[in-house]
Amino acid sequence: MKEVRVAIAGVGNCASALVQGCQYYRNAKEDEMVPGLMHVNFGGYHIRDIKFVAAFDVNTKKIGKDLSEAIFAEPNCCEVFAENIKPFNIKVLPGPIADGVAPHMVNSFHCYDPNLIEAVDIASVLRETKTDVLINYLPVGSKEGTKLYAQAALEAGCAFVNCIPEFIVSVKKWAERFERRGIPIAGDDIKSQVGATIAHRALVNLFLDRGVKIDQTYQLNIGGNTDFENMTVESRLKTKRVSKTEAVTSLVPYPTPTRIGPSDYVKFLGDNKICYIWLKGRKFGDVPVTVQLKLSVEDSPNSAGVVIDVIRAVKLALDRGIGGPLTSISSYGFKHPPEQIVDSVAHTNVEEFIEGKRER
């Protein structure tokens, strides 16, 4: 039986949406249009072929619990859209704390005491569970933690999908290490189905396609989940701002004053993310034109479908013996890929990858 064996680092809201989504659509018909997925059958792999085999976290309310319970434990606030999930018989294991927990997040994350609980050996667990793909869902700012999990994937020989804005796939030395081992990687920083970055890129493309000169643009985001609480400390936002900004400015062939990134934490919003996008430009005759857009979405489910496609693309690369960065699915599914490509072209490239017309 074909299956994709998946391990998760960080059982937060995004992991909750991913796990719920795999259950919610496990019986989808192959000719069915599932919102947020390229295909129900992606290169021979159905959604139900994704099998979760391991999970790591630092939260005492999640450690030791079955993954089916842990995805709903505090402080997770992802919308519940898949009910009565049966136990996976997978206990969440204590992962390394490293820099994954900022001082102001210790209580919110219910972080374990390293004097009482010892982190597991990640690579050993990945080998024992025969993991195919490790998904990195650590909090923004987890630079060292991301490196630890990437290194564990290398040691265990499993693929690595980096969903956060700590750069691995887009860094040459890491890319070369995975390529030498023949292990595929995809990343960095997952795009949402219809989120702030993809909407901003669409508006920028509209201006450029219609010959409007872009003079200034900004994107401000607020939300109430722990992702936004974590990002109230500016030092954890450095690569996040780079990732989101380059995803937009890479489309513009000239310098443009730009400001992009999270702007505030509003606890009562929960997992609802509100985004404000503003563009100012000049059309014919240097006459000004301004666009203002407000986007409101449930944050975590917004990227889960994209991750399901990424997981299956990475498994295809494993099957085909392709190592290193997968440029097509990375450009389609991530904000800071090794190659920035217009979204419509990236979509076509992924289709060609599925068909075997494109190596990566």
C-alpha positions as CSV (number, residue, x, y, z in Angstrom):
1,M,0.0,0.0,0.0
2,K,1.4,3.4,-1.0
3,E,1.8,5.8,2.0
4,V,3.7,8.9,2.9
5,R,5.1,8.6,6.5
6,V,5.1,12.1,8.1
7,A,6.6,13.5,11.3
8,I,5.8,16.9,12.7
9,A,8.0,19.3,14.6
10,G,5.8,21.7,16.5
11,V,2.2,20.6,17.2
12,G,0.7,24.1,17.0
13,N,-2.3,25.5,15.1
14,C,-0.8,24.8,11.7
15,A,-0.2,21.2,12.6
16,S,-3.8,21.0,13.9
17,A,-5.1,22.2,10.5
18,L,-2.9,19.8,8.6
19,V,-3.9,16.8,10.7
20,Q,-7.6,17.7,10.6
21,G,-7.5,18.3,6.9
22,C,-6.0,14.9,6.1
23,Q,-8.9,13.4,8.1
24,Y,-11.6,15.7,6.7
25,Y,-10.7,14.8,3.1
26,R,-9.5,11.3,3.5
27,N,-12.5,9.9,1.5
28,A,-12.5,12.6,-1.2
29,K,-13.2,11.3,-4.7
30,E,-10.3,11.7,-7.2
31,D,-12.4,13.9,-9.5
32,E,-13.6,16.1,-6.7
33,M,-12.5,19.7,-6.4
34,V,-11.0,20.1,-2.9
35,P,-10.5,23.8,-2.0
36,G,-6.8,24.5,-1.5
37,L,-5.4,21.4,-3.1
38,M,-4.0,21.1,-6.6
39,H,-5.2,17.5,-6.9
40,V,-6.9,14.9,-4.8
41,N,-4.6,12.4,-6.5
42,F,-1.2,14.0,-6.7
43,G,1.1,11.9,-8.8
44,G,-0.5,8.7,-7.5
45,Y,-0.8,9.7,-3.9
46,H,-4.3,10.4,-2.3
47,I,-4.7,12.6,0.7
48,R,-5.4,9.5,2.8
49,D,-2.0,8.1,1.9
50,I,-0.5,10.6,4.3
51,K,0.3,8.8,7.6
52,F,1.5,10.6,10.7
53,V,4.1,8.5,12.4
54,A,5.8,10.9,14.9
55,A,5.4,14.3,16.5
56,F,7.6,16.6,18.7
57,D,6.7,19.5,20.9
58,V,7.8,21.3,24.1
59,N,4.3,21.9,25.6
60,T,3.6,19.8,28.7
61,K,-0.1,19.8,27.7
62,K,0.8,18.0,24.5
63,I,3.8,15.8,25.4
64,G,2.6,12.2,26.1
65,K,-0.8,12.7,24.5
66,D,-1.9,11.1,21.3
67,L,-1.5,13.3,18.3
68,S,-5.3,13.3,17.9
69,E,-5.7,15.0,21.3
70,A,-2.6,17.1,21.2
71,I,-3.7,19.1,18.2
72,F,-6.6,20.6,20.3
73,A,-4.6,21.2,23.5
74,E,-3.9,24.7,24.8
75,P,-2.9,27.2,23.5
76,N,-4.1,25.9,20.1
77,C,-7.1,27.8,18.8
78,C,-7.4,26.5,15.3
79,E,-11.0,26.1,14.1
80,V,-12.3,22.6,14.6
81,F,-13.6,21.4,11.2
82,A,-12.8,17.6,11.5
83,E,-14.5,16.0,14.5
84,N,-14.2,12.5,16.0
85,I,-10.6,11.9,14.9
86,K,-9.6,8.4,15.9
87,P,-6.4,8.0,17.9
88,F,-3.2,7.7,15.8
89,N,-1.4,5.7,18.5
90,I,1.3,8.3,18.3
91,K,2.4,10.0,21.5
92,V,3.8,13.5,21.2
93,L,7.5,13.4,22.2
94,P,9.5,16.1,23.9
95,G,11.6,17.9,21.3
96,P,14.6,20.1,22.0
97,I,13.7,23.6,23.3
98,A,16.8,25.3,21.7
99,D,15.6,28.8,20.7
100,G,12.1,27.8,19.9
101,V,10.7,29.3,23.1
102,A,11.3,33.0,23.6
103,P,11.3,34.2,27.3
104,H,7.9,35.9,26.9
105,M,6.4,32.6,25.5
106,V,7.4,30.2,28.3
107,N,4.0,30.3,30.0
108,S,1.9,30.6,26.8
109,F,3.7,27.5,25.4
110,H,3.5,25.6,28.7
111,C,7.1,24.8,28.1
112,Y,8.6,21.7,29.9
113,D,11.3,22.0,32.5
114,P,14.5,20.6,31.0
115,N,15.6,19.5,34.5
116,L,12.5,17.2,34.7
117,I,12.1,16.1,31.0
118,E,14.8,15.2,28.5
119,A,14.4,15.8,24.8
120,V,14.4,12.7,22.6
121,D,17.0,12.0,20.0
122,I,15.1,13.3,16.9
123,A,17.2,11.4,14.3
124,S,16.7,8.1,16.2
125,V,12.9,8.6,16.3
126,L,12.8,9.4,12.6
127,R,14.7,6.2,11.7
128,E,12.6,4.0,14.1
129,T,9.4,5.3,12.6
130,K,10.7,5.1,9.0
131,T,9.7,8.7,8.4
132,D,9.6,9.9,4.8
133,V,9.0,13.6,5.4
134,L,9.7,15.8,8.4
135,I,7.6,19.0,8.6
136,N,9.1,22.0,10.4
137,Y,6.3,24.0,12.2
138,L,8.5,25.6,14.9
139,P,7.7,29.1,16.0
140,V,9.1,32.1,14.0
141,G,12.6,32.9,15.2
142,S,13.6,29.3,15.8
143,K,16.9,29.5,13.9
144,E,18.8,27.0,15.9
145,G,15.8,24.7,16.4
146,T,15.3,24.6,12.7
147,K,18.9,23.7,12.1
148,L,18.6,20.9,14.7
149,Y,15.6,19.3,12.9
150,A,17.2,19.8,9.5
151,Q,20.3,18.0,10.7
152,A,18.3,15.2,12.2
153,A,16.5,14.8,8.8
154,L,19.9,14.5,7.1
155,E,21.1,11.9,9.7
156,A,17.9,9.9,9.4
157,G,17.8,10.1,5.6
158,C,14.3,11.6,5.4
159,A,13.0,14.6,3.4
160,F,12.6,18.0,5.1
161,V,9.9,20.6,4.5
162,N,10.6,24.0,6.1
163,C,7.3,25.8,6.7
164,I,8.8,28.7,8.7
165,P,10.9,31.7,7.8
166,E,14.2,30.4,9.0
167,F,16.2,29.8,5.9
168,I,17.4,26.2,5.0
169,V,16.2,25.4,1.5
170,S,17.3,28.8,0.1
171,V,20.7,28.6,1.7
172,K,23.4,27.1,-0.5
173,K,25.4,25.1,2.1
174,W,22.2,23.4,3.4
175,A,20.9,22.7,-0.1
176,E,24.2,21.1,-1.1
177,R,24.2,18.9,1.9
178,F,20.8,17.5,1.1
179,E,21.6,17.1,-2.6
180,R,24.8,15.2,-1.8
181,R,22.7,12.8,0.3
182,G,20.1,12.4,-2.3
183,I,17.4,13.8,0.1
184,P,14.7,16.3,-1.2
185,I,13.9,19.5,0.6
186,A,11.2,22.1,0.1
187,G,10.8,25.6,1.6
188,D,11.2,28.2,3.0
189,D,8.2,29.8,4.8
190,I,4.9,28.4,3.6
191,K,2.4,30.4,1.5
192,S,-1.3,30.4,2.4
193,Q,-4.0,29.4,0.0
194,V,-5.3,33.0,-0.1
195,G,-3.3,34.9,2.4
196,A,-1.6,38.3,2.8
197,T,1.4,37.5,0.6
198,I,-0.4,35.8,-2.3
199,A,-3.0,38.7,-2.3
200,H,-0.3,41.3,-2.2
201,R,1.6,39.6,-5.1
202,A,-1.6,39.5,-7.1
203,L,-2.2,43.2,-6.7
204,V,1.5,44.0,-7.6
205,N,1.2,41.8,-10.7
206,L,-2.0,43.6,-11.6
207,F,-0.3,47.0,-11.4
208,L,2.7,45.8,-13.4
209,D,0.6,44.0,-16.1
210,R,-1.4,47.2,-16.6
211,G,1.7,49.4,-16.7
212,V,1.1,51.2,-13.4
213,K,4.3,52.5,-11.8
214,I,4.3,51.4,-8.1
215,D,5.6,54.2,-5.9
216,Q,5.0,52.8,-2.4
217,T,3.3,49.7,-0.8
218,Y,2.8,48.2,2.7
219,Q,1.2,45.2,4.2
220,L,0.2,45.1,7.9
221,N,-1.0,42.0,9.7
222,I,-2.6,41.5,13.1
223,G,-3.9,38.3,14.8
224,G,-4.5,36.7,18.1
225,N,-2.8,33.2,18.0
226,T,0.5,32.4,19.6
227,D,2.3,33.0,16.3
228,F,1.4,36.7,16.6
229,E,2.2,36.7,20.4
230,N,5.6,35.2,19.7
231,M,6.3,37.9,17.0
232,T,5.7,40.8,19.4
233,V,9.5,40.6,20.0
234,E,11.0,42.3,17.0
235,S,14.3,40.3,17.3
236,R,12.3,37.1,16.3
237,L,11.0,38.8,13.2
238,K,14.1,39.5,11.2
239,T,13.9,36.6,8.7
240,K,10.0,36.8,8.7
241,R,10.2,40.4,7.4
242,V,12.8,39.4,4.8
243,S,10.8,36.5,3.6
244,K,7.5,38.4,3.3
245,T,9.1,41.5,1.8
246,E,11.1,39.6,-0.9
247,A,8.1,37.6,-1.9
248,V,6.6,40.9,-3.0
249,T,9.6,43.0,-4.1
250,S,11.0,40.2,-6.2
251,L,8.2,40.9,-8.6
252,V,9.0,44.6,-9.0
253,P,11.8,45.4,-11.5
254,Y,12.7,48.6,-9.8
255,P,13.3,49.8,-6.2
256,T,10.0,50.5,-4.3
257,P,9.6,51.8,-0.8
258,T,8.0,48.8,1.0
259,R,7.0,47.8,4.5
260,I,5.7,44.3,5.2
261,G,5.2,42.3,8.3
262,P,3.2,41.5,11.5
263,S,2.2,44.7,13.3
264,D,0.3,43.7,16.4
265,Y,-1.0,40.9,18.6
266,V,-4.7,41.2,19.4
267,K,-5.6,38.2,21.7
268,F,-9.3,38.2,21.2
269,L,-8.9,37.6,17.5
270,G,-7.8,34.1,18.2
271,D,-6.7,32.3,14.9
272,N,-8.3,35.1,12.8
273,K,-5.7,37.1,10.9
274,I,-6.5,40.5,9.5
275,C,-4.4,42.0,6.8
276,Y,-4.3,45.5,5.4
277,I,-2.6,46.0,2.0
278,W,-2.0,49.4,0.4
279,L,-0.5,50.3,-2.9
280,K,0.1,53.7,-4.4
281,G,1.1,54.2,-8.0
282,R,1.0,56.3,-11.1
283,K,-1.0,55.6,-14.2
284,F,-1.1,57.4,-17.6
285,G,-0.2,61.1,-17.2
286,D,1.4,60.4,-13.8
287,V,-2.2,60.5,-12.4
288,P,-2.2,58.8,-9.0
289,V,-4.0,55.5,-8.3
290,T,-4.3,53.9,-4.8
291,V,-5.6,50.5,-3.9
292,Q,-6.5,49.5,-0.3
293,L,-7.5,45.9,0.6
294,K,-8.6,44.3,3.9
295,L,-8.3,40.5,4.1
296,S,-9.7,38.5,7.0
297,V,-9.0,34.7,7.2
298,E,-8.7,31.9,9.7
299,D,-4.9,31.8,9.7
300,S,-3.9,28.1,10.3
301,P,-6.2,26.2,7.8
302,N,-5.1,28.7,5.1
303,S,-1.9,26.9,4.4
304,A,-2.8,23.3,5.3
305,G,-3.9,22.4,1.8
306,V,-0.6,23.8,0.4
307,V,1.4,21.6,2.8
308,I,-0.6,18.5,1.8
309,D,0.5,19.1,-1.8
310,V,4.1,19.8,-0.8
311,I,4.2,16.6,1.2
312,R,3.1,14.6,-1.8
313,A,5.5,16.4,-4.1
314,V,8.4,15.6,-1.8
315,K,7.4,12.0,-1.7
316,L,7.4,11.9,-5.5
317,A,11.0,13.2,-5.4
318,L,11.9,10.5,-2.9
319,D,10.5,7.9,-5.1
320,R,12.4,9.3,-8.1
321,G,15.7,9.6,-6.2
322,I,15.9,13.3,-6.5
323,G,17.9,15.1,-3.8
324,G,18.3,18.8,-2.9
325,P,15.8,21.7,-3.3
326,L,12.6,21.1,-5.2
327,T,12.4,24.4,-7.1
328,S,8.9,24.0,-8.6
329,I,6.9,23.1,-5.5
330,S,9.1,25.5,-3.4
331,S,8.3,28.4,-5.8
332,Y,4.6,27.5,-5.8
333,G,4.2,26.9,-2.1
334,F,6.7,29.1,-0.2
335,K,7.5,32.8,0.3
336,H,11.3,32.5,0.2
337,P,12.1,29.7,-2.2
338,P,15.5,29.2,-3.9
339,E,14.0,30.7,-7.1
340,Q,11.2,33.4,-7.0
341,I,8.8,32.7,-9.9
342,V,5.5,34.3,-10.9
343,D,2.7,32.1,-9.2
344,S,1.0,31.1,-12.5
345,V,4.3,29.9,-13.9
346,A,5.2,28.1,-10.7
347,H,1.8,26.3,-10.8
348,T,2.6,25.1,-14.4
349,N,6.0,23.9,-13.3
350,V,4.5,21.8,-10.5
351,E,2.1,20.2,-13.0
352,E,5.1,19.3,-15.2
353,F,7.0,17.9,-12.2
354,I,4.0,15.7,-11.4
355,E,4.0,14.4,-14.9
356,G,7.8,13.8,-14.8
357,K,8.5,16.4,-17.5
358,R,10.5,18.4,-15.0
359,E,13.1,17.0,-12.7
360,R,12.5,19.3,-9.8
